[in-house]
Amino acid sequence: MSRLPARLLLVTDRHGSTLPLVRRVALALEAGARWIWLRDRDLPEGERAALAEEVARLVRAAGGHLTIGRDIALAARVGAGGVQLGSVAAVAQARAALGPRAVIGLSAHHVAEVAAAREAGADYATLSPIFASASKPGYGPALGPAALAAAARTGLPVLALGGVEPGTLPACLRAGAAGVAVMGGVMRAADPAEAVRELIGSIAREEAEAAPSLQS
């Protein structure tokens, strides 16, 4: 948990947004989001770099943490706090390029991949899809909270991704997820700021309910 910038990771998707992506990210940051994963990998290199620079400026101004999807060189270029990788083979390269303080994550779809990420030296993994997802309807069968519980037992912090919303979020944390990653629930929301506040509120309520049991 100490290596995670926040318990909510906001994943960008300009295709799902009716607002310019930078504006949507700005609204999310104003509402309290502090960890942004710039995904949007389908842009030409120059356009993606320009977008990353702009998002990085916003995140720095908010005192947040920016993660760049897959592109280690771009993460280094914009001074991002970390990178989200698709392969354990890239973890060592990312660590060498970004340094020991970088927060390096891996996208996993099976518990075995979470275990492999831990062995490779990643700081966390996202596990997906936990629930059916409108963003990726054909991505695979929903793994459910039981998979989160199994992944958490590897000892690596795991973020639930896929179909996470205020109503499903509590089950993820109760299963042992260190946090949640959300894309469509904020990227497609009519009011992204309100969507972020609802997610943060759901996390805060779970933390408050868990506190007495931890103290007893």
C-alpha positions as CSV (number, residue, x, y, z in Angstrom):
1,M,0.0,0.0,0.0
2,S,2.8,2.5,0.8
3,R,4.0,2.4,-2.8
4,L,0.6,3.3,-4.3
5,P,0.0,7.0,-4.9
6,A,-3.8,6.6,-4.2
7,R,-6.5,4.0,-3.9
8,L,-8.2,5.3,-7.0
9,L,-6.4,5.1,-10.4
10,L,-8.2,7.0,-13.2
11,V,-7.6,5.5,-16.6
12,T,-7.9,7.8,-19.6
13,D,-9.9,7.0,-22.8
14,R,-10.5,10.0,-25.1
15,H,-12.7,7.8,-27.3
16,G,-15.3,7.5,-24.5
17,S,-15.2,11.1,-23.6
18,T,-17.6,13.8,-24.9
19,L,-15.2,16.4,-23.5
20,P,-11.7,17.0,-24.6
21,L,-9.5,14.6,-22.6
22,V,-7.5,17.3,-21.0
23,R,-10.6,19.0,-19.7
24,R,-12.0,15.8,-18.3
25,V,-8.7,15.0,-16.5
26,A,-8.7,18.6,-15.1
27,L,-12.2,18.1,-13.7
28,A,-11.3,14.8,-12.2
29,L,-8.3,16.3,-10.5
30,E,-10.4,19.2,-9.2
31,A,-12.7,16.6,-7.7
32,G,-9.9,14.9,-5.8
33,A,-8.4,12.3,-8.2
34,R,-4.7,12.1,-7.6
35,W,-3.5,9.2,-9.7
36,I,-3.9,9.3,-13.5
37,W,-3.0,6.6,-16.0
38,L,-2.6,8.1,-19.5
39,R,-3.5,5.2,-21.6
40,D,-4.6,6.4,-25.2
41,R,-1.9,4.4,-27.0
42,D,-3.3,4.8,-30.5
43,L,-2.2,8.4,-31.1
44,P,0.8,9.2,-33.3
45,E,4.0,9.6,-31.3
46,G,4.1,13.4,-31.5
47,E,0.5,13.8,-30.6
48,R,0.7,11.4,-27.7
49,A,3.8,13.2,-26.4
50,A,2.1,16.6,-26.6
51,L,-0.9,15.2,-24.8
52,A,1.3,13.6,-22.1
53,E,3.1,16.9,-21.5
54,E,-0.2,18.7,-21.0
55,V,-1.6,16.1,-18.7
56,A,1.6,15.9,-16.8
57,R,1.4,19.7,-16.2
58,L,-2.1,19.4,-14.8
59,V,-1.2,16.4,-12.6
60,R,1.9,18.2,-11.2
61,A,-0.2,21.3,-10.4
62,A,-2.6,19.2,-8.5
63,G,0.2,17.4,-6.5
64,G,-0.8,14.1,-8.2
65,H,0.9,11.2,-9.8
66,L,1.0,10.4,-13.5
67,T,1.5,6.9,-14.9
68,I,2.1,6.5,-18.6
69,G,0.8,3.4,-20.4
70,R,3.5,1.1,-21.9
71,D,5.9,3.9,-23.1
72,I,8.9,4.0,-20.8
73,A,10.7,6.6,-22.8
74,L,7.7,8.9,-22.8
75,A,7.3,8.5,-19.0
76,A,10.9,9.6,-18.6
77,R,10.5,12.5,-21.0
78,V,7.5,14.1,-19.2
79,G,8.8,13.3,-15.7
80,A,5.9,10.9,-15.0
81,G,5.9,9.1,-11.6
82,G,5.6,5.6,-13.2
83,V,4.6,3.4,-16.0
84,Q,1.9,0.7,-16.6
85,L,3.4,-2.2,-18.5
86,G,1.9,-5.1,-20.4
87,S,4.8,-7.5,-19.9
88,V,6.9,-8.6,-16.9
89,A,9.9,-8.6,-19.3
90,A,9.8,-4.8,-19.3
91,V,9.9,-4.2,-15.6
92,A,13.7,-4.3,-15.2
93,Q,14.0,-1.9,-18.2
94,A,11.5,0.5,-16.7
95,R,13.2,0.4,-13.3
96,A,16.6,1.2,-14.9
97,A,15.1,4.0,-16.9
98,L,12.9,5.6,-14.3
99,G,14.7,4.9,-11.1
100,P,13.9,3.3,-7.7
101,R,11.2,5.8,-6.8
102,A,9.1,5.1,-9.9
103,V,5.9,3.2,-9.3
104,I,5.8,0.4,-11.9
105,G,2.6,-1.5,-12.6
106,L,1.6,-4.4,-14.7
107,S,-1.7,-5.2,-16.5
108,A,-2.7,-8.7,-15.4
109,H,-5.7,-10.9,-16.4
110,H,-4.8,-14.0,-14.4
111,V,-3.6,-14.5,-10.8
112,A,-0.5,-16.1,-12.1
113,E,0.4,-12.9,-13.9
114,V,0.1,-11.0,-10.6
115,A,2.5,-13.4,-9.0
116,A,4.9,-13.0,-12.0
117,A,4.7,-9.2,-11.6
118,R,5.7,-9.5,-8.0
119,E,8.7,-11.7,-8.8
120,A,9.8,-9.2,-11.5
121,G,9.8,-6.3,-9.1
122,A,6.7,-4.5,-10.0
123,D,5.0,-2.3,-7.4
124,Y,1.4,-3.3,-8.2
125,A,-0.7,-5.0,-10.8
126,T,-4.2,-4.2,-12.2
127,L,-6.3,-7.3,-12.5
128,S,-9.1,-7.3,-15.0
129,P,-11.9,-7.7,-15.8
130,I,-13.3,-8.1,-12.3
131,F,-16.9,-7.3,-13.4
132,A,-18.5,-7.1,-16.8
133,S,-17.3,-3.9,-18.5
134,A,-19.0,-1.7,-21.0
135,S,-15.6,-0.3,-22.0
136,K,-14.4,-3.8,-23.1
137,P,-17.4,-6.0,-23.4
138,G,-15.6,-8.9,-25.2
139,Y,-12.3,-8.7,-23.2
140,G,-13.0,-11.9,-21.2
141,P,-15.1,-13.5,-18.6
142,A,-15.5,-11.5,-15.3
143,L,-13.1,-12.8,-12.8
144,G,-15.0,-11.7,-9.7
145,P,-13.9,-10.7,-6.2
146,A,-12.6,-14.2,-5.5
147,A,-9.8,-13.6,-8.1
148,L,-8.9,-10.4,-6.3
149,A,-8.6,-12.3,-3.0
150,A,-6.4,-14.9,-4.6
151,A,-4.2,-12.2,-6.3
152,A,-3.9,-10.3,-3.0
153,R,-2.4,-13.4,-1.4
154,T,0.6,-13.1,-3.7
155,G,1.7,-10.2,-1.5
156,L,1.6,-7.6,-4.4
157,P,-0.8,-4.7,-4.2
158,V,-3.6,-5.4,-6.7
159,L,-6.0,-2.9,-8.2
160,A,-9.4,-4.1,-9.4
161,L,-10.2,-3.0,-13.0
162,G,-13.3,-3.6,-15.1
163,G,-16.8,-2.7,-14.2
164,V,-15.8,-0.9,-11.0
165,E,-18.3,1.7,-9.9
166,P,-19.5,3.0,-6.5
167,G,-21.8,0.0,-6.1
168,T,-19.2,-2.7,-6.9
169,L,-16.2,-1.0,-5.4
170,P,-16.8,-2.1,-1.8
171,A,-16.7,-5.8,-2.8
172,C,-13.3,-5.2,-4.3
173,L,-11.7,-3.7,-1.2
174,R,-13.3,-6.3,1.0
175,A,-11.8,-9.0,-1.2
176,G,-8.3,-7.5,-0.5
177,A,-7.8,-5.1,-3.4
178,A,-5.4,-2.3,-2.5
179,G,-7.4,0.0,-4.7
180,V,-9.4,0.3,-7.9
181,A,-8.8,1.5,-11.4
182,V,-11.7,3.1,-13.3
183,M,-12.0,4.1,-16.9
184,G,-15.5,4.2,-18.4
185,G,-17.2,5.2,-15.2
186,V,-15.4,8.6,-15.3
187,M,-14.5,8.9,-19.0
188,R,-18.1,8.5,-20.1
189,A,-19.8,10.2,-17.2
190,A,-21.9,13.3,-17.9
191,D,-20.4,14.8,-14.8
192,P,-16.8,13.4,-14.4
193,A,-16.2,15.4,-11.2
194,E,-19.3,14.0,-9.5
195,A,-18.3,10.5,-10.7
196,V,-14.9,10.9,-9.1
197,R,-16.4,12.2,-5.8
198,E,-18.7,9.2,-5.6
199,L,-15.8,6.8,-6.1
200,I,-13.7,8.6,-3.5
201,G,-16.6,8.7,-1.1
202,S,-17.2,4.9,-1.5
203,I,-13.5,4.3,-0.7
204,A,-13.7,6.5,2.3
205,R,-16.8,4.7,3.6
206,E,-15.1,1.4,3.3
207,E,-12.0,2.6,5.1
208,A,-14.1,4.0,7.9
209,E,-16.0,0.8,8.3
210,A,-12.8,-1.2,8.3
211,A,-11.1,1.0,10.9
212,P,-13.0,-0.3,14.0
213,S,-12.2,-4.0,13.1
214,L,-8.5,-3.1,12.7
215,Q,-8.4,-1.4,16.0
216,S,-10.2,-4.2,17.9
